Amino acid sequence: MVGFGDDISAVRLSKRQIAVLKTDMLVGSTDIPPGMSMKQAARKAVMANVSDLAAKGIRPLAGIVALGLPAYLTRRDVHGIASGLAQAAKEYGFHLVGGDTNESKDLTISIALFAIANRGQLILRSGAKVSDIVAVTGEFGDTAAGLKALLEKKKHPTQLARPLYQAVYNPRAQLDLGLRLAASGAVTASIDSSDGLAWSLHELSEASRVGIRLDIIPVSEAAKKFAELYNYSTNDLALYGGEEYHLVVTVRHGRFEVAQRAARGKLKPVGVVTREFRGVRSRQAGKETIIARKGWEHFKGQA
């Protein structure tokens, strides 16, 4: 019932109801940055799955977990993983009801979530219409800056490090916000930004067969300060960083205030859906530039 590429799957249960399924995995060598604890890693594995359901406007009911545990892990590590899984399930209001454990060469935490929804409830990537407003639920660049600081061992003031490392080690899925936006009836398309803002915008553009003009690149203050300190491009940090779990949505023309009330003021309009072109362009100071379809690929760099 949902085509490949929309981050979830759906199976018909009855004329009205569907089962929504989601799975994603965390792999130690590519998904765990320096300094992240086992508890934080396990929580992140669950949170990443929840984030994709949040973008669809669906609350998870239950989940299962499959663990691949390397022999070098300690008892304390395993307890940390269990604690992180339990914390995340409690944080987002569902139960982990089973799974499997085995030995593996690399740490693997694979999560599968289950939900039930009415057939017309899902917000897919394919619903954006010309003149819709493009909006986001947060500012970007903190995670990219934090990862660069960790991987390149850059030193910076404590007040700058705090938001950057918080974004890396304790990201949050926007589940309640996604549910409220879906219930508002004002959102036409939605995606979470875990693969990067630019990549997410291109996914919406392609799925909906429209163009997106970006009028504002929403860069966080911490990312701006980091970029200035180390001579990075603020736009690159915000557009191509990835690992940020904000929602990127399109809102029906004339219904933005409805969506904003549902979001309790947390929506930031950044652009508009157009018919003039396909893909994503930025208009800054009267000049339009093409936004490349790039995203973050683990710790290898930009894909």
BELWO-V216482 format. One record per helix or strand of 3 or more residues. SS is the DSSP state (alpha for helix, beta for strand). FROM is the first residue (numbers start at 1). TO is the last residue. Records with the same first field share a line. If there is no record, write none. Layout:
SS = FROM-TO + FROM-TO
This chain:
beta = 9-12 + 17-27 + 62-69 + 95-103 + 108-118 + 133-136 + 187-192 + 211-214 + 247-251 + 268-274 + 279-284 + 287-290
alpha = 28-31 + 38-56 + 75-91 + 142-151 + 158-169 + 175-184 + 197-208 + 221-230 + 234-240 + 256-262
